[in-house]
Amino acid sequence: MAKLFYHASTDRFSPGTVLRGSFRLIENEKQLFDSVVSTSSKPCDLAQVMLRHMRAVVRDPRLKGQYDSTVIEGIAEYVRRRDFANTVSRSRCAFGFLSANAARDFVSRYRQGAPSHSVYEVEAVGRAWLADVAAFNQGFNYSLPFDDALRELAEVGARYWKTVTLDLTLSSRYHEPEVLLEGGARIVAKLAPG
């Protein structure tokens, strides 16, 4: 029997559905994410590109959190490509947890105000990577000058990527373990609310 993981989503899925790893980005976010991960960019040079897109997104308070996520994911991908190229890209993964309670805790902590989430039991389609998402979830520091905040975020990204491993037995050493399900995950069952 395959190892089971847990995934939280606002989407409704049937058993057997395969979740593919991908980000859902609005057009401003897509331009931003693509500019952040371009191979010619350096973190301190990204401020100009990011500021161009930030005004349109941050004007709408509902989008600010999504903008933060886009910046964080973009910088993390830049750092991965630069320093950790033999690890999987988060953009090619579905995200999971080692327990249903961890999935529910994630929703209550980071998805407040979002539509109701369901928790699904899933199995990996490809490899399952373990990471400690604790530092990654600190967010974008708006109190710092923009270039400094980007540098700090790149350092956070490097700390995150140093934790990424295929050895799932290391989870007890992690503050907030998450599972990166390379290539996606297959829905096994929807769990009862919990």
N, C-alpha and C positions, 0 to 999 in steps of 0.2 A: 504494500500500500504506500502511496506517495505521502510525503510530509505535507501536512495541512497548515495553512496560514490563515490570516483574517484580514479582510479588506472592508473599509467603510465607504459608503457612497450614497449620494442623493439619488442616483439613477436606480432603476429597478431592473434586475436581471433574473433570468431563468437558469436553472442548473444546466451546465454544459456551455454556457456563453463564455467566450474568451474575451477577457479584457486586454486590450493592447496598451502598451505604454506610450503615452503621448500627452503633451500639454494642450489644453484648450485655451487658446489665446485670442483676444480681440485684436483687430488690425494694429492698433498702436502698440500693443504688447508684443506682437509678432515682430514688428520692425525693431523694437527695443531689444528683444531677446536675440534676434539675428545679429544686431550690431554689437551686442555685448560679447558674443561668442566668435565674432570674426577673428581670423587668425592674425590680422594686422593690429588688433587692439591691444592696448596695455591698460590695466585698471585705472591709472590716473588720467589717461586720455579718454576714458569712457564718459566722463562727466558731461562734455559738450553734447555728445550724441543722446545721452540719457535725458538731459535737461530739455532737449527739443521735444521729446515725447512726454515728459513728465507733466507739463502744464495741462495738456488735453486730458490726461487720465486723472490727475489729482483734483481737478475742478469738481469732479463727481465723487463725493465722499464714499459712495458705495464701491467705487473702483480702487480706492487708495490701498486697501489690504491686498487686492489682486496685483496692484502695481508693485507693492513691496515684494510679493512672492515672485513676480517676474524678475525683478532686480536680483533678488537672492538666488533664484535658479540660474539666471544668466551668468552671474559672477561665479557660482559654483561650477557651472559647465566650463567657463573659461579656465578656471584653476585646474579642473580635471584634465582638460585637453593639454594644458601646459605642463603639468607635473605628475599626473596620475593616469596617463593615457591607456594603461592596461586594466583599468577598472571600467565597469559599465556606466554609460551615461544615464542619469536619472530620467532624461527625456525618452529613453527606450524601455522604461520600466513601469509596471504597475506597482503600487505601494501596498505593503502589507505589514502585519504585526504578528508576533508570536502567540498572542492570545486574544480572545474576543474582548476581554476586559481592557487590554491595551488599546484596541481599536476604539472602544467606547470612550476611554479616557482621552484619546487624541481628539475625538469629535467634541467632547465637552470642553476641552482646553483651547482648541484652535479653530473651531468652527461655530462659535457662539453666534447666534442670529442667523445662521444658514438654515436652509430648509432641512427637514428631518432626514437623518441618515439611517440607512440599514446596514447591518453588519453581515458579511458573507464569509462563509468558509470557502477557501480557495486552495488550489494546488498550482504550483509553478509550472509554466509552459516550458521555460528554459531554466537557467541557473538561478538560485536564490542567493543573494548577497546580503550580508548583515552590515548595518551601519549604526553609529550612535548619533541620532539626530538632535541631541540635547543642545549643542552649540549652534547648530544650524537654525534652530527655531528662535534665536534671540532677536531676529528682525533687523531692519535697516535703521541705523542710528541717525535720526534727523537732527539731533543736537550738535553733531559734528559738521565742520565744513565738508562739502560734498566729496572732494578728493580723499579726505581723511576717512570718511565713512566707507568709501569704496575700498580703500586699502584695508581697513578693518574687516570688511566683509570678505575680502580675498584671504585674509589670515584665518578667518572663521572657516571658509571653504577648505583651506588646506588642512586644518585640524579635523574637519569632518571626513575628508577623503582618506586621511591616515587611518581612520577606524574601519574603512570598508574592507570586508573580507568574505571569503566563501566559507569560513569556519563558523558555522552557526552555534557551536558550543561556547563561543566567547560571549554570548549574550548576557550572562550574569555580571560581566565586567562593565556593561554599558548602562548609562543613566536612563536613556530613552531609546531602546533598540527599535529599529525599523528594518523591514525586509524589502529589498529592491528585487522585484520579480522580473528578471531580464526576459524581454520578449512578451511579457504579460502573465496573466493567470487565468485559470479556468474556474468558473463558479461551480462549487460542489453543492452548496446549500445556503439558503437564507436562514439566519438564526432568529430565534424569537427575540423580541425586544428585551433588553436587559437588565 
